[in-house]
Amino acid sequence: MEKLWLKSYPPGVPESIDINEFSCIGDLFDKSVRRYGDRVAFINMGRGISFDELDSLSARFGAYLQNVLKLQPGARVALMMPNLLQYPVALFGALRAGYTVVNVNPLYTARELQHQLIDAGAEAIVIVENFAHTLEKVLPEVGIRNVVVTSLGELLGFPKSLIVNFVVRRIRKMVPAWHLPGHVWFSDALAQGARMRLQPVRLGHDDIAFLQYTGGTTGMAKGAILTHGNIIANLQQAHAWIGQQVREGSELIVTALPLYHIFSLTANCLTFLKIGATNVLITNPRDIPGFVKELRAHRFTAITGVNTLFNALLHNADFEKLDFGSLRIALGGGMAVQQAVAEKWRTVTGKPLIEAYGLTETSPAVAINPLDLPAFNHSIGLPVPSTEISLRDDEGFEVPLGGAGELCVRGPQVMRGYWNRPEETAMAFTHDGFLRTGDVATIDEAGFLRIVDRKKDMILVSGFNVFPNEVEDVVASHPGVLEVAAVGVPDERTGEAVKLFVVRKDPALTREMIVAHCKEGLTPYKIPHLIEFREELPKTNVGKILRRALRDDKGVSG
């Protein structure tokens, strides 16, 4: 496909990026430490650590893995924790020591955890004590002998660490000493590592940095193989895009999405690490009042999140009172940004909410809107530098300009494949090496991409395609709606019908009011026939609404 998007690139954004600036993530880390050593790298619960401190602590942890656990190069190390200071310490320690990181959602059930640890062949795990009971259930089956346990407050320093741990253990009625054979506390691992030396490991672009698991909502999760080259490429692409808007050594980015998620990992942790930014780690972003209180304490310049997070912030009265004078970048990804949310964000903050698009399999960024976007445009933006895209029909042929087709991507950020799944890897790529995203998209003459929807989420009503994103966007613009999800349900007359699940903002909101609102913006076959009000909607760990869970609900066809 002709690169129509290049003519719409913001000033200063190059057509391609230089992946050879860094040989691996450890190389990037070392150069940032040398340049920004005394600057604060991460803040959590009021405690900050500098780039120099992160260098020292991560070296200790890497030395512990090498010399005490004696893990061989390439061994998989699982990290199972929310946003805490321990995460970047363990992350960079493992990567610098030559290991592959396996990010694990702390909210996994025992079944999900067992599958991922066995599938990845993890040999060690770092886990927060709050979730150690889940590991305890599967430890005999997963074969992990090296368990490092940490507490929420372990790196916060005295007396805050004692206070935080006491409160958490009391609320959760936790037993701090878990029955995990041979487990070591994180601080003890650091103390042992301090007496040893981190052995330098020569890594290159082809070495595996992460096994990043995805696809758990459609079956057993599979690990996307992300190499050091994939990650370096994507952070270079992201940096090229925002480079004209950021000031190196002076940015402060709010990191509410968990760092074990690929969006937050690459965009917040690594891209902003390169420019010497401070990451403010939010451990529990679901606590909106607490989150807003934390925001009040910082003059933040950037924030990333998903639509539901921004929506929740905008419905907090104290959020509107914050000073947004320093904010320059607000980036939404992971799910479609709704127009109503984007417009209210601009009204409240005075800044645009920029939509981006990516996948776990693409490390993740594929497309980003210009940061100075004058108004919400229903687009996921322009392909990032060094990226090729192709829109293809079911037979694999490119669709004409303006037509809808499956978005296929090729570039240095695209994964090597799925871990130990050659058949699924082969199915994920076209014959000429493009990754099939499973998303239906269009592209206009200016090169802006628009996602119509996931192919599997499309609703077929009397032969007409209905895309849930469009229906949800219209319904979300009603002032009485807090959250909404649209799914297809069986219908004897039309094959499928549109069903809505709605969380009210206004308790007086009725089905008739929603239908009347939809009639103003949707053609008749797109108007929902079934509407169910709920107190909340099922979401992933990063706040993305799970349509599949709603479709699979036994009462979904009612």
TORMAR-923638 format. One record per residue (C-alpha): z negated, x, y negated; residue in one letter. Coordinates in nm, 2 decimals. Each point is the difference from the previous one (the first is absolute). Layout:
! residues N
       zz       xx       yy   aa
        Z        X        Y    A
...
//
This chain:
! residues 558
       zz       xx       yy   aa
     0.00     0.00     0.00    M
     0.08     0.12    -0.35    E
    -0.31     0.11    -0.18    K
     0.01    -0.27    -0.27    L
    -0.36     0.06    -0.09    W
     0.04     0.34    -0.14    L
     0.14    -0.14    -0.33    K
    -0.32    -0.20    -0.04    S
    -0.24     0.29     0.05    Y
    -0.25     0.05    -0.28    P
     0.06     0.31    -0.22    P
    -0.11     0.32     0.18    G
     0.00    -0.13     0.35    V
     0.23     0.23     0.22    P
     0.25    -0.12     0.26    E
    -0.17     0.22     0.26    S
    -0.33     0.18     0.06    I
    -0.09     0.35     0.12    D
    -0.19    -0.03     0.33    I
    -0.03     0.38     0.02    N
    -0.25     0.03    -0.28    E
    -0.28    -0.03     0.26    F
     0.01     0.11     0.36    S
    -0.26    -0.24     0.11    C
    -0.28    -0.22    -0.13    I
    -0.24     0.30     0.02    G
     0.23     0.19    -0.23    D
    -0.01    -0.28    -0.25    L
    -0.38    -0.02     0.02    F
    -0.04     0.38    -0.05    D
     0.22     0.00    -0.31    K
    -0.18    -0.30    -0.15    S
    -0.34     0.17     0.06    V
     0.11     0.32    -0.17    R
     0.13    -0.20    -0.30    R
    -0.27    -0.26    -0.04    Y
    -0.30     0.16     0.17    G
    -0.28    -0.13    -0.23    D
     0.15    -0.34    -0.07    R
    -0.16    -0.30     0.18    V
     0.23    -0.09     0.30    A
    -0.19    -0.31     0.14    F
    -0.27    -0.23    -0.12    I
    -0.19    -0.24     0.22    N
    -0.31    -0.21    -0.08    M
    -0.06     0.22    -0.31    G
     0.02     0.33     0.18    R
     0.30     0.23    -0.07    G
     0.13     0.31     0.17    I
     0.23     0.26    -0.16    S
     0.31     0.14     0.15    F
    -0.19     0.32     0.07    D
    -0.28    -0.19     0.18    E
     0.26    -0.19     0.20    L
     0.16     0.33     0.09    D
    -0.33     0.14     0.13    S
    -0.12    -0.31     0.18    L
     0.34    -0.06     0.17    S
     0.02     0.36     0.11    A
    -0.34    -0.03     0.16    R
     0.11    -0.31     0.19    F
     0.32     0.16     0.11    G
    -0.19     0.30     0.12    A
    -0.23    -0.22     0.20    Y
     0.29    -0.17     0.17    L
     0.16     0.34     0.08    Q
    -0.30     0.21     0.10    N
    -0.26    -0.25     0.13    V
     0.21    -0.27     0.15    L
     0.27     0.25     0.07    K
     0.28    -0.25    -0.04    L
     0.35     0.14     0.06    Q
     0.27    -0.01    -0.27    P
     0.16    -0.34    -0.02    G
    -0.30    -0.18     0.15    A
    -0.05    -0.36    -0.13    R
    -0.31    -0.06    -0.22    V
    -0.08    -0.37    -0.07    A
    -0.16    -0.10    -0.33    L
    -0.18    -0.34     0.00    M
    -0.16    -0.07    -0.33    M
     0.05    -0.19    -0.33    P
     0.04     0.18    -0.34    N
    -0.27     0.26    -0.01    L
    -0.02     0.36    -0.11    L
    -0.01     0.09     0.37    Q
     0.35    -0.12     0.05    Y
     0.19     0.26    -0.22    P
    -0.24     0.27     0.14    V
     0.09    -0.09     0.36    A
     0.36    -0.07    -0.08    L
     0.08     0.34    -0.17    F
    -0.23     0.18     0.24    G
     0.20    -0.13     0.30    A
     0.34     0.06    -0.16    L
    -0.08     0.35    -0.12    R
    -0.13     0.09     0.35    A
     0.34    -0.10     0.15    G
    -0.09    -0.34     0.15    Y
     0.16    -0.34    -0.01    T
    -0.19    -0.28    -0.17    V
    -0.02    -0.34     0.16    V
    -0.12    -0.26    -0.26    N
    -0.20    -0.28     0.15    V
    -0.10    -0.33    -0.16    N
    -0.38    -0.02     0.01    P
     0.02    -0.38     0.06    L
     0.19     0.04     0.33    Y
    -0.14    -0.19     0.30    T
    -0.09     0.20     0.30    A
     0.33    -0.10     0.17    R
     0.21     0.12    -0.30    E
    -0.20     0.33    -0.03    L
     0.03     0.07     0.37    Q
     0.38    -0.04    -0.01    H
     0.05     0.22    -0.30    Q
    -0.23     0.29     0.11    L
     0.16     0.00     0.35    I
     0.35    -0.03    -0.13    D
    -0.04     0.28    -0.25    A
    -0.19     0.22     0.24    G
    -0.27     0.07    -0.26    A
    -0.24     0.28     0.09    E
    -0.25    -0.05    -0.28    A
    -0.10    -0.28    -0.24    I
    -0.19    -0.02    -0.33    V
    -0.16    -0.34    -0.03    I
    -0.24    -0.17    -0.24    V
    -0.32    -0.12     0.18    E
     0.06    -0.36    -0.11    N
     0.29    -0.02     0.25    F
    -0.13     0.24     0.27    A
    -0.10    -0.29     0.22    H
     0.37    -0.08     0.05    T
     0.07     0.35     0.11    L
    -0.31    -0.01     0.23    E
     0.16    -0.29     0.19    K
     0.32     0.19     0.09    V
    -0.12     0.36     0.01    L
     0.01     0.03     0.38    P
     0.36    -0.12     0.01    E
     0.15     0.20    -0.29    V
    -0.11     0.35     0.12    G
    -0.11     0.13    -0.34    I
    -0.28     0.25     0.03    R
    -0.02     0.11    -0.36    N
    -0.16    -0.26    -0.23    V
    -0.10     0.07    -0.36    V
    -0.21    -0.28    -0.15    V
    -0.06    -0.05    -0.37    T
    -0.19    -0.24    -0.22    S
     0.12    -0.17    -0.32    L
    -0.22     0.21    -0.22    G
     0.01     0.33     0.18    E
     0.18     0.20    -0.27    L
    -0.15    -0.18    -0.30    L
    -0.28     0.24    -0.05    G
    -0.38    -0.06    -0.03    F
    -0.13    -0.26    -0.07    P
     0.30    -0.23    -0.01    K
     0.10     0.08     0.36    S
    -0.35    -0.12     0.12    L
     0.02    -0.32    -0.21    I
     0.35    -0.09     0.11    V
    -0.07     0.06     0.37    N
    -0.33    -0.19    -0.01    F
     0.16    -0.30    -0.17    V
     0.30    -0.01     0.23    V
    -0.20     0.05     0.32    R
    -0.25    -0.27    -0.10    R
     0.27    -0.26    -0.09    I
     0.20     0.07     0.31    R
    -0.31     0.04     0.21    K
     0.15     0.32     0.14    M
    -0.15     0.25     0.23    V
     0.10     0.33    -0.16    P
    -0.01     0.20     0.33    A
     0.29    -0.12     0.21    W
     0.02     0.06     0.37    H
     0.31     0.21    -0.02    L
    -0.02     0.30     0.24    P
     0.00     0.33    -0.18    G
     0.07    -0.14    -0.34    H
    -0.06     0.22    -0.31    V
    -0.08    -0.10    -0.35    W
     0.26     0.08    -0.26    F
    -0.24     0.21    -0.21    S
    -0.09     0.20     0.31    D
     0.36     0.07     0.08    A
     0.05     0.12    -0.36    L
    -0.31     0.23     0.03    A
     0.14     0.15     0.32    Q
     0.34     0.04    -0.15    G
    -0.15     0.18    -0.30    A
    -0.10     0.29     0.23    R
     0.36     0.04     0.12    M
     0.35     0.07    -0.14    R
     0.29    -0.24    -0.01    L
     0.28     0.17     0.18    Q
     0.33    -0.03    -0.20    P
     0.26    -0.20     0.19    V
     0.37     0.03    -0.08    R
     0.15    -0.35    -0.02    L
     0.35    -0.12    -0.10    G
     0.18    -0.32    -0.08    H
     0.06    -0.08     0.37    D
    -0.37     0.00     0.10    D
    -0.17    -0.33     0.04    I
    -0.25    -0.09    -0.28    A
    -0.08    -0.36     0.09    F
     0.03    -0.25     0.28    L
    -0.01    -0.31    -0.22    Q
    -0.04    -0.32     0.20    Y
     0.19    -0.31    -0.09    T
     0.13    -0.33     0.15    G
    -0.34    -0.13     0.13    G
     0.08    -0.35    -0.11    T
     0.31    -0.02     0.22    T
    -0.13     0.16     0.31    G
    -0.18     0.32     0.09    M
    -0.01     0.24    -0.29    A
     0.23     0.30     0.02    K
    -0.04     0.34    -0.18    G
     0.26     0.10    -0.25    A
     0.05     0.38     0.02    I
    -0.02     0.12    -0.36    L
     0.06     0.37    -0.04    T
    -0.12     0.23    -0.28    H
     0.36    -0.01    -0.12    G
     0.00    -0.38    -0.01    N
    -0.31    -0.01    -0.20    I
     0.09     0.28    -0.24    I
     0.34    -0.17    -0.06    A
    -0.16    -0.33    -0.09    N
    -0.26     0.14    -0.23    L
     0.28     0.20    -0.17    Q
     0.20    -0.32    -0.03    Q
    -0.29    -0.19    -0.15    A
    -0.09     0.28    -0.24    H
     0.36     0.02    -0.11    A
    -0.02    -0.37    -0.09    W
    -0.33     0.01    -0.19    I
     0.03     0.35    -0.14    G
     0.11    -0.10    -0.35    Q
    -0.30    -0.24    -0.02    Q
    -0.29     0.22     0.12    V
    -0.19     0.29    -0.15    R
    -0.09     0.27     0.25    E
    -0.36     0.08     0.02    G
    -0.12    -0.31    -0.19    S
     0.08    -0.31     0.20    E
    -0.27    -0.23     0.16    L
     0.13    -0.23     0.27    I
    -0.19    -0.29     0.16    V
     0.03     0.00     0.38    T
    -0.11    -0.33     0.13    A
     0.24    -0.02     0.30    L
    -0.15     0.20     0.29    P
     0.13     0.35     0.03    L
     0.07    -0.05     0.37    Y
     0.28    -0.23    -0.12    H
     0.33     0.18    -0.06    I
     0.05    -0.14    -0.35    F
    -0.33     0.12    -0.13    S
     0.02     0.33     0.20    L
     0.33     0.11    -0.14    T
     0.00    -0.16    -0.34    A
    -0.36     0.05    -0.11    N
    -0.14     0.28     0.21    C
     0.29     0.24     0.03    L
     0.24    -0.07    -0.29    T
    -0.28    -0.01    -0.26    F
    -0.17     0.30     0.17    L
     0.32     0.20    -0.09    K
    -0.05    -0.07    -0.37    I
    -0.37     0.07     0.00    G
    -0.11    -0.36    -0.04    A
    -0.34    -0.15     0.07    T
    -0.02    -0.26     0.27    N
    -0.27    -0.27    -0.04    V
    -0.06    -0.12     0.35    L
    -0.11    -0.36     0.04    I
    -0.18    -0.05     0.33    T
    -0.01    -0.38     0.00    N
     0.27    -0.16    -0.22    P
    -0.08    -0.34     0.14    R
    -0.31     0.01    -0.22    D
     0.19    -0.10    -0.31    I
    -0.31     0.00    -0.24    P
    -0.10     0.34     0.13    G
     0.36     0.12    -0.03    F
     0.03    -0.11    -0.36    V
    -0.33     0.17    -0.08    K
     0.14     0.32     0.14    E
     0.32    -0.04    -0.21    L
    -0.22    -0.04    -0.31    R
    -0.14     0.35     0.06    A
     0.33     0.17    -0.02    H
     0.29     0.03    -0.25    R
     0.26    -0.03     0.28    F
     0.36     0.08    -0.06    T
     0.15    -0.13     0.33    A
    -0.08    -0.26     0.27    I
     0.18    -0.10     0.32    T
    -0.05    -0.31     0.21    G
     0.14    -0.30     0.18    V
     0.07    -0.34    -0.16    N
    -0.31    -0.16     0.13    T
    -0.22     0.28    -0.14    L
     0.15    -0.03    -0.35    F
    -0.02    -0.38     0.03    N
    -0.37     0.02     0.08    A
    -0.07     0.23    -0.29    L
     0.18    -0.23    -0.24    L
    -0.22    -0.29     0.11    H
    -0.31     0.19    -0.10    N
    -0.12    -0.07    -0.35    A
    -0.15     0.35    -0.05    D
     0.33     0.17     0.09    F
     0.16    -0.15    -0.31    E
    -0.26     0.16    -0.21    K
     0.08     0.36     0.11    L
     0.17     0.25    -0.23    D
     0.35     0.06     0.13    F
     0.10     0.24    -0.28    G
     0.04     0.30     0.23    S
     0.18    -0.19     0.28    L
     0.37     0.11     0.04    R
     0.09    -0.07     0.36    I
    -0.08    -0.31     0.21    A
     0.19     0.01     0.33    L
     0.01    -0.29     0.26    G
     0.13     0.05     0.35    G
    -0.07    -0.10     0.36    G
     0.11    -0.36    -0.07    M
     0.21    -0.18    -0.26    A
    -0.15    -0.01    -0.35    V
     0.01    -0.36    -0.11    Q
     0.14    -0.09    -0.35    Q
    -0.31    -0.19    -0.10    A
    -0.22     0.30     0.08    V
     0.23     0.25    -0.17    A
     0.02    -0.21    -0.32    E
    -0.38    -0.06    -0.02    K
    -0.06     0.37     0.06    W
     0.22     0.08    -0.30    R
    -0.18    -0.26    -0.21    T
    -0.34     0.13     0.09    V
     0.06     0.38     0.00    T
     0.30     0.03    -0.22    G
     0.18     0.21     0.27    K
     0.26    -0.09     0.25    P
    -0.09    -0.04     0.37    L
     0.28     0.20     0.17    I
     0.12    -0.10     0.35    E
     0.09     0.27     0.26    A
     0.11    -0.02     0.35    Y
    -0.06     0.21     0.31    G
    -0.09     0.01     0.37    L
    -0.23     0.20     0.21    T
     0.32     0.14     0.16    E
     0.12     0.14    -0.33    T
    -0.32     0.18    -0.11    S
     0.01    -0.27    -0.17    P
     0.21    -0.02    -0.33    A
     0.36    -0.13     0.02    V
     0.04    -0.16    -0.34    A
    -0.19    -0.03    -0.33    I
     0.07    -0.18    -0.32    N
     0.02     0.19    -0.33    P
    -0.35     0.04    -0.14    L
     0.10    -0.14    -0.34    D
     0.14    -0.32     0.14    L
     0.01    -0.25    -0.29    P
    -0.05    -0.31     0.22    A
    -0.06    -0.11     0.36    F
     0.34     0.01     0.17    N
    -0.07    -0.11     0.36    H
     0.13     0.34     0.12    S
    -0.16     0.27     0.21    I
     0.18     0.25    -0.23    G
     0.25     0.28     0.05    L
     0.02     0.24     0.30    P
    -0.20     0.31    -0.06    V
     0.18     0.34    -0.03    P
     0.16     0.15     0.31    S
     0.00    -0.35     0.16    T
     0.30    -0.18     0.15    E
     0.00    -0.37     0.07    I
     0.24    -0.23     0.18    S
    -0.01    -0.38     0.03    L
     0.13    -0.11     0.34    R
     0.07    -0.33     0.18    D
    -0.10    -0.08     0.36    D
     0.31     0.18     0.13    E
    -0.09     0.32    -0.19    G
     0.27    -0.03    -0.27    F
    -0.08     0.05    -0.36    E
    -0.01    -0.32    -0.20    V
     0.20    -0.03    -0.33    P
    -0.17     0.05    -0.33    L
    -0.23    -0.30    -0.07    G
    -0.03    -0.10     0.36    G
    -0.32     0.01     0.20    A
    -0.04     0.24     0.29    G
    -0.27     0.20     0.18    E
    -0.12     0.28    -0.22    L
     0.07     0.33     0.18    C
    -0.14     0.34    -0.13    V
     0.09     0.36     0.05    R
    -0.17     0.29    -0.17    G
    -0.24     0.30     0.04    P
    -0.31    -0.24    -0.01    Q
     0.11    -0.20     0.31    V
    -0.21     0.06     0.31    M
     0.11     0.20     0.30    R
    -0.06    -0.30     0.23    G
    -0.28    -0.18     0.18    Y
    -0.25     0.20     0.20    W
     0.08     0.00     0.37    N
     0.24    -0.30    -0.05    R
     0.36     0.13     0.04    P
     0.14    -0.35     0.06    E
    -0.16    -0.15    -0.31    E
     0.10     0.30    -0.20    T
     0.36    -0.05     0.10    A
    -0.01    -0.37    -0.09    M
    -0.15     0.08    -0.34    A
     0.30     0.20    -0.11    F
     0.37    -0.07    -0.04    T
     0.27     0.21     0.16    H
     0.04     0.20    -0.32    D
    -0.37     0.07    -0.05    G
    -0.12    -0.27    -0.23    F
    -0.34    -0.15     0.06    L
     0.01    -0.38     0.04    R
    -0.28    -0.14    -0.21    T
     0.02    -0.36     0.12    G
     0.01    -0.12    -0.36    D
     0.28    -0.21    -0.14    V
     0.11     0.12    -0.34    A
     0.27    -0.02    -0.27    T
     0.11     0.25    -0.25    I
     0.15    -0.07    -0.34    D
     0.26     0.19    -0.21    E
    -0.27     0.20    -0.17    A
    -0.15     0.11     0.34    G
    -0.31    -0.21     0.00    F
    -0.12    -0.11     0.34    L
    -0.15    -0.34     0.07    R
    -0.17    -0.08     0.32    I
     0.09    -0.35     0.12    V
    -0.26     0.03     0.28    D
    -0.08     0.13     0.34    R
     0.26    -0.11     0.26    K
    -0.27    -0.13     0.23    K
    -0.17    -0.20    -0.28    D
     0.32    -0.19    -0.10    M
    -0.02    -0.38     0.04    I
     0.30    -0.19     0.12    L
     0.01    -0.36    -0.14    V
     0.29    -0.20     0.11    S
     0.21     0.31     0.02    G
    -0.10     0.12    -0.35    F
    -0.20     0.33    -0.04    N
    -0.33    -0.04    -0.18    V
    -0.18     0.32    -0.09    F
    -0.38    -0.02    -0.02    P
    -0.03     0.24    -0.30    N
     0.20    -0.23    -0.22    E
    -0.21    -0.31     0.09    V
    -0.32     0.19    -0.04    E
     0.11     0.14    -0.34    D
     0.06    -0.35    -0.13    V
    -0.32    -0.15     0.13    V
    -0.21     0.30    -0.13    A
     0.12    -0.08    -0.35    S
    -0.20    -0.33     0.01    H
    -0.32     0.06    -0.20    P
    -0.20    -0.18     0.27    G
     0.10     0.24     0.28    V
    -0.20     0.31     0.08    L
     0.19     0.12     0.31    E
     0.28    -0.13     0.21    V
     0.19     0.07     0.32    A
     0.32    -0.17     0.13    A
     0.10    -0.01     0.36    V
     0.25    -0.18     0.22    G
    -0.12    -0.26     0.25    V
     0.19    -0.20     0.26    P
     0.15    -0.33    -0.12    D
     0.18    -0.26     0.22    E
     0.24    -0.10    -0.28    R
     0.09     0.33    -0.17    T
    -0.08     0.26     0.26    G
    -0.26     0.17    -0.22    E
    -0.19    -0.12    -0.31    A
    -0.19     0.19    -0.27    V
    -0.37    -0.01     0.02    K
    -0.23     0.12    -0.27    L
    -0.35     0.14     0.03    F
    -0.17    -0.01    -0.34    V
    -0.33     0.12    -0.14    V
    -0.09    -0.20    -0.31    R
    -0.10     0.14    -0.33    K
    -0.04    -0.35    -0.14    D
    -0.20    -0.22     0.24    P
     0.19    -0.31    -0.12    A
     0.33     0.14     0.12    L
     0.18    -0.25     0.23    T
     0.29     0.01     0.24    R
     0.20    -0.23    -0.24    E
    -0.05     0.24    -0.29    M
     0.13     0.29     0.20    I
     0.31    -0.19     0.12    V
     0.07    -0.12    -0.35    A
    -0.02     0.36    -0.13    H
     0.23     0.12     0.28    C
     0.26    -0.26    -0.09    K
     0.04     0.17    -0.33    E
     0.09     0.33     0.15    G
     0.13    -0.05     0.35    L
     0.30    -0.18     0.16    T
    -0.11    -0.29     0.22    P
     0.03     0.18     0.34    Y
    -0.24     0.28    -0.13    K
    -0.27    -0.24    -0.10    I
    -0.30     0.02     0.24    P
    -0.06    -0.31     0.21    H
    -0.34     0.11     0.12    L
    -0.28     0.13    -0.21    I
    -0.34     0.11     0.13    E
    -0.29     0.11    -0.23    F
    -0.22     0.28     0.11    R
    -0.30     0.19    -0.13    E
     0.17     0.33     0.07    E
     0.32     0.14     0.16    L
     0.01     0.27     0.27    P
     0.08     0.35    -0.13    K
     0.05     0.35     0.11    T
    -0.24     0.27    -0.09    N
     0.19     0.07    -0.32    V
     0.01    -0.37    -0.10    G
     0.35    -0.10     0.12    K
     0.01    -0.36     0.11    I
     0.08    -0.03     0.37    L
     0.26    -0.27     0.04    R
     0.02     0.06     0.37    R
    -0.37    -0.08     0.04    A
     0.06    -0.33    -0.17    L
     0.30    -0.08     0.21    R
    -0.19     0.09     0.32    D
    -0.29    -0.22    -0.11    D
    -0.03    -0.30     0.25    K
    -0.01    -0.24    -0.29    G
     0.30     0.14    -0.18    V
     0.24    -0.28     0.10    S
    -0.24    -0.28    -0.11    G
//
